Amino acid sequence: MTYSNPTKTVAQVYAYVKRAFGDESGVQLTDDDIVRWINDAQHEIAEAAGVIPAVATMSVTAGTPTYSLTSVTPLINSVASISLDGRRVGNINVAQAEESISLRDPDGTINDHPMFWYSWAGSITFWPNPVQNHTMSIRYFAKPTDITTTGTDLLTVPDYCFTDVVNYVLMRAYEMDENPQMMAAKQSEFANSLAERGQSEMLSQSMTYETGTVYELN
């Protein structure tokens, strides 16, 4: 889906949920309850399907292969692609990377234009070691920013996720109200929507090379 800046507010979630739940006065459902569930919903949505695209840049120094991404803001949920000076560098999993490097560069001393990157513990590593300085561009899906009880706060997820947020909050509200039938209905709606979003995201993003690929410099 095409991303657009969120316009839906916390107050709109309050109004929709309390009306649907039948508690517009907030006797059972407090604003604090709803805010906590909104934040839980946003994190589940972002984890299941990248819905908050972002771009960050970072300097790459010749001879230095590893860079921490933990300071990138907004925080990274998953990386879609990495480019050096506009040239995309492919990624592989750590097991494939270790196999490739152990065959061709066991001492980690080769300097050249990076052929791939792999990630581990919040850092990414290029191989071979960059032979020159670069500007790294990171396209990624971000973690949502938690909202507060202020009604004018905007949700972090885009507007097309508004119904998902509402369904999650209602699911938790019905759970608190010990209404298993309504809870199950909202849980099913939320889960089915996330599954569809996740499938769409998998189809639109191609991050890895074929399993078993081993890289060697000629």
C-alpha positions in Angstrom: 0.0 0.0 0.0 1.0 3.6 -0.6 2.2 5.3 2.6 0.8 8.6 3.7 1.4 10.5 6.9 -1.1 9.4 9.7 -4.0 11.7 10.3 -6.0 9.6 12.8 -5.9 10.7 16.4 -6.1 9.0 19.8 -9.4 10.8 20.4 -10.9 9.1 17.3 -9.9 5.7 18.7 -11.5 6.7 22.1 -14.7 7.7 20.4 -15.0 4.7 18.1 -14.1 2.1 20.8 -16.3 3.5 23.6 -19.2 3.8 21.3 -18.8 0.3 19.9 -18.3 -1.1 23.4 -21.2 0.8 24.8 -19.2 2.8 27.4 -19.1 6.3 26.1 -18.8 7.7 29.6 -15.6 5.7 30.2 -16.9 3.9 33.3 -15.3 0.5 32.4 -12.8 1.6 29.8 -10.4 4.2 31.0 -8.3 6.3 28.6 -5.2 4.7 30.1 -6.5 1.3 29.2 -7.2 2.3 25.6 -3.8 4.0 25.2 -1.9 0.9 26.5 -3.8 -1.2 24.0 -3.3 1.2 21.1 0.4 1.0 21.7 0.3 -2.8 21.8 -1.7 -2.8 18.6 0.7 -0.5 16.8 3.7 -2.7 17.7 1.9 -5.9 16.6 0.9 -4.3 13.3 4.4 -3.0 12.6 6.0 -6.3 13.6 3.7 -8.4 11.4 3.8 -6.1 8.3 6.1 -3.2 7.5 3.7 -0.2 7.6 6.1 2.7 8.6 8.7 3.1 5.9 11.7 5.3 6.7 15.2 6.2 5.3 18.4 6.8 7.2 21.9 7.7 6.1 25.2 6.8 7.7 28.9 7.3 6.8 30.9 4.2 5.9 34.7 4.4 6.4 37.2 2.5 4.2 38.5 -0.6 6.0 35.7 -0.7 8.6 33.1 -3.4 7.9 30.7 -3.3 10.9 28.2 -0.6 11.8 25.6 -0.5 14.6 22.1 0.5 13.6 20.7 0.8 17.1 21.0 4.6 17.1 19.0 5.1 14.0 15.7 7.0 14.6 13.0 6.1 14.4 14.1 2.7 15.6 14.4 0.0 13.0 12.0 -2.9 12.9 13.3 -4.5 9.7 15.7 -3.4 6.9 14.4 -3.4 3.4 17.6 -2.5 1.5 21.0 -0.9 2.0 22.8 1.1 -0.7 26.3 2.5 -0.8 26.5 5.7 -2.9 23.3 4.7 -4.6 24.5 1.1 -5.4 22.4 -1.5 -3.7 24.3 -4.1 -1.7 22.5 -7.5 -1.3 22.1 -9.2 2.1 22.3 -12.8 3.2 21.9 -14.5 6.5 24.7 -14.9 9.0 25.3 -18.6 8.3 25.7 -18.0 4.5 28.0 -15.1 5.3 30.2 -17.1 7.6 30.5 -19.9 5.0 31.4 -17.5 2.2 33.9 -15.6 4.3 35.5 -18.7 5.7 36.1 -20.0 2.2 37.5 -16.8 0.6 38.6 -14.5 3.4 39.1 -16.4 6.7 41.3 -13.6 8.2 38.8 -10.9 7.1 41.6 -8.9 5.4 40.2 -8.4 1.9 39.3 -4.8 0.9 37.1 -4.4 -2.1 33.6 -3.1 -3.1 31.2 -4.9 -0.7 29.3 -7.8 -2.3 26.9 -8.4 0.6 26.0 -7.5 4.1 24.6 -9.5 7.0 23.1 -8.6 10.3 23.7 -9.7 13.9 22.8 -8.2 17.3 21.7 -4.8 15.9 24.8 -4.3 13.7 25.4 -5.0 10.0 28.7 -6.1 8.5 29.8 -5.7 4.9 32.0 -8.1 3.0 34.6 -7.5 1.6 35.7 -4.7 3.8 34.9 -1.4 2.1 37.8 -0.2 0.1 36.7 3.4 0.2 34.4 5.8 2.1 30.7 5.7 1.2 27.4 7.2 2.2 25.2 4.4 3.3 21.4 4.7 2.6 19.2 2.4 4.7 15.6 1.9 3.6 13.7 0.3 6.5 10.4 -0.2 8.3 10.3 1.6 11.6 9.0 0.7 15.0 6.0 2.8 16.0 6.3 5.6 18.5 4.1 5.1 21.6 1.3 7.6 22.0 0.0 9.2 25.2 -3.4 9.9 26.7 -3.5 13.3 24.9 -6.5 13.0 22.5 -4.8 15.1 19.8 -1.8 12.7 19.5 -1.6 11.1 16.1 -1.3 7.4 15.7 2.0 6.3 14.3 0.6 3.7 11.9 -1.0 4.9 8.7 -4.7 5.6 8.4 -5.4 2.3 6.6 -4.5 0.5 9.8 -7.0 2.5 11.9 -9.6 -0.4 11.8 -6.9 -2.8 12.9 -6.1 -0.7 15.9 -9.7 -0.4 16.8 -10.3 -4.1 16.5 -7.3 -4.9 18.7 -8.5 -2.4 21.4 -12.0 -3.8 21.3 -10.6 -7.4 21.5 -8.8 -6.4 24.7 -11.8 -4.6 26.0 -14.1 -7.6 25.5 -11.4 -9.8 27.1 -11.5 -7.5 30.2 -15.3 -7.6 30.1 -15.2 -11.4 30.0 -17.1 -11.6 26.8 -15.3 -14.5 24.9 -17.6 -14.5 21.9 -17.0 -10.8 21.0 -13.3 -11.1 22.0 -12.9 -14.0 19.5 -14.6 -12.1 16.7 -12.4 -9.1 17.1 -9.3 -11.2 17.5 -10.2 -13.0 14.2 -10.7 -9.8 12.3 -7.4 -8.4 13.6 -5.4 -11.5 12.9 -6.8 -12.0 9.4 -6.1 -8.4 8.5 -2.5 -8.7 9.7 -2.0 -11.9 7.8 -3.1 -10.2 4.6 -0.8 -7.2 5.2 2.1 -9.5 6.0 1.6 -11.5 2.8 1.4 -8.3 0.8 4.6 -7.1 2.4 6.4 -10.4 1.6 5.4 -10.1 -2.0 6.6 -6.5 -2.4 10.0 -6.9 -0.7 12.8 -9.1 -1.9 15.7 -8.9 0.5 17.7 -12.1 0.3 19.5 -14.3 -2.2 18.7 -17.9 -2.8 19.4 -20.2 0.0 22.8 -21.9 -0.3 24.5 -19.1 -2.3 28.2 -18.8 -1.5 30.1 -15.7 -2.5 33.6 -15.7 -3.8 35.7 -13.0 -5.3 37.2 -14.0 -8.7 
